[in-house]
Amino acid sequence: MTSAPLGRRFEGQVALVTGASRGIGLAVASRLRAEGARVVITARKPEGLTAALEELGGGPDVVAVAGRADDPEHQQEAIDTAVSGFGGLDVLVNNTGINPAFGPLTELDDAAARKIMDVNVLAALGWTRQALAAGLGAEATGAVVNMASVAGIGPSPGIAYYGVSKAALIGLTVQLAAELAPRVRVNAVAPAVVKTRFAAALYEQDEAGAAAKYPLGRLGEPADIGGAVAFLASGDAGWITGQTLVVDGGGSLRASL
């Protein structure tokens, strides 16, 4: 099955995608740009962003700003870049997420737990606040899409606190959607296992076995999530807010088996 030709749903719009040097974030940026958006991408390491810019094809319609996602000064710099360079901001994609801890919740280091919440939840709120202050939703309806996870919907052995943070992010999505309507729509995407470096430990030793758990017979690809984010950020989802779109290859169908 081949994909249909892409439309231009984001013509004339400006998007900012965090954590976009590779994986899902890069796929989201690529999809938004392919549909006409001018895009600002962010990530922690400048060298990763340089490679991402090359993969996106360069040109004047995509710029990169390096920094830590949970640093308010970096948030301000990146959003100022969108406003000064492209004239505004229409779409914010909070994609950055970390998981520096693996194991039982009862053995979780407090410092690691705080860092997970700072990056996975509080940073998303910070980016949204700064975007609103810069005019998101002021002249035309804006959109925020948060990158959640199926780990935030059900038990996630080994990465349980990551799941806790994603559950909190889903809750943040609902609360922001209620507060910011009707000028800004806020939704989330909750992927299952996607073939990225971030998720490699969950599938790399037995990819076929990992894929067999999904009714659609494969793991997710970053482009699968890019398409879902583009839908929620676009006018096609103009009557959708406060929702979490699960993108899991049918994995949730197995919950009752």
Order of alpha helices (4+ residues) and beta strands (2+ residues): beta-alpha-beta-alpha-beta-alpha-beta-alpha-alpha-beta-alpha-beta-alpha-alpha-beta
